Amino acid sequence: MSDAIRQSGTIELVDRKELKISGVEDMYSFDDISVCMKTSNGQLCVEGEGLRICDLSLQNGLVAVSGRIDGFYFVDCQEKKKRGLFGRKS
């Protein structure tokens, strides 16, 4: 797969029951209440109940999660790195 295709990422949520994600590079952790992964757009965490991974293809960058999806969010690790000495808040 070319790098141009792998870099794009999409998230599709259907009826809060099925979440399809593209651009996935690695899986960090998963259980029935959370799924965390590295995507081309940053670390993505999915939260809910009865979560399970229906489809996982890291080679193609695709993941499908089913269950009751309560929410998903990106974790921004770059913010802490950028602050440095002069970026600290008073």
C-alpha positions as CSV (number, residue, x, y, z in Angstrom):
1,M,0.0,0.0,0.0
2,S,1.3,3.4,-0.9
3,D,2.2,6.0,1.8
4,A,-0.3,8.5,0.4
5,I,-3.2,6.1,1.0
6,R,-1.9,5.0,4.4
7,Q,-1.7,8.6,5.7
8,S,-5.4,9.5,5.3
9,G,-7.7,8.5,8.1
10,T,-11.5,8.3,8.4
11,I,-13.9,7.5,11.2
12,E,-17.4,6.2,10.4
13,L,-19.9,5.7,13.3
14,V,-23.2,3.8,12.6
15,D,-26.0,4.1,15.1
16,R,-23.5,4.2,18.0
17,K,-23.1,0.4,17.5
18,E,-20.4,0.1,14.9
19,L,-17.2,2.2,14.4
20,K,-15.0,1.8,11.3
21,I,-11.6,3.5,11.4
22,S,-9.0,3.8,8.6
23,G,-5.4,5.0,8.9
24,V,-4.7,2.7,11.9
25,E,-1.0,2.0,12.4
26,D,-0.9,0.1,15.7
27,M,-3.1,-1.2,18.5
28,Y,-2.1,-0.1,22.1
29,S,-4.8,-1.8,24.2
30,F,-8.3,-3.1,24.1
31,D,-10.9,-4.6,26.4
32,D,-14.7,-4.5,26.6
33,I,-14.8,-0.8,27.8
34,S,-12.0,0.8,25.8
35,V,-9.9,0.5,22.6
36,C,-6.8,2.6,22.1
37,M,-4.8,2.7,18.9
38,K,-2.2,4.8,17.0
39,T,-3.6,6.3,13.8
40,S,-2.1,8.6,11.1
41,N,-3.7,11.5,13.0
42,G,-2.6,10.6,16.5
43,Q,-3.6,8.3,19.3
44,L,-7.3,7.5,19.2
45,C,-9.3,6.1,22.2
46,V,-12.8,4.6,21.9
47,E,-14.9,4.1,25.0
48,G,-18.1,2.3,25.6
49,E,-19.6,-1.0,26.8
50,G,-19.4,-4.5,25.4
51,L,-16.8,-3.4,22.8
52,R,-15.2,-5.9,20.6
53,I,-12.9,-5.7,17.6
54,C,-14.8,-7.2,14.6
55,D,-12.2,-6.5,12.0
56,L,-8.5,-5.8,12.4
57,S,-6.1,-5.3,9.4
58,L,-3.1,-3.3,10.4
59,Q,-1.6,-4.1,7.0
60,N,-4.5,-2.2,5.4
61,G,-4.8,0.3,8.3
62,L,-8.4,-0.8,9.1
63,V,-10.2,-1.5,12.3
64,A,-13.9,-2.1,13.0
65,V,-15.2,-1.9,16.6
66,S,-18.8,-3.0,17.7
67,G,-20.7,-2.6,20.9
68,R,-22.2,0.5,22.6
69,I,-20.0,3.4,21.6
70,D,-20.1,6.1,24.2
71,G,-17.4,8.3,22.7
72,F,-14.0,8.5,21.0
73,Y,-11.3,11.1,21.3
74,F,-7.7,11.9,20.2
75,V,-5.0,12.1,22.8
76,D,-2.6,15.0,21.9
77,C,0.8,14.0,23.2
78,Q,2.6,16.8,21.2
79,E,1.2,19.6,23.4
80,K,3.3,18.6,26.4
81,K,6.5,18.4,24.2
82,K,6.0,21.8,22.6
83,R,5.8,23.8,25.8
84,G,9.4,23.6,27.0
85,L,10.8,26.2,29.3
86,F,9.2,29.3,27.8
87,G,5.9,27.7,27.0
88,R,4.9,27.0,30.6
89,K,1.7,28.5,32.0
90,S,2.0,30.7,35.0
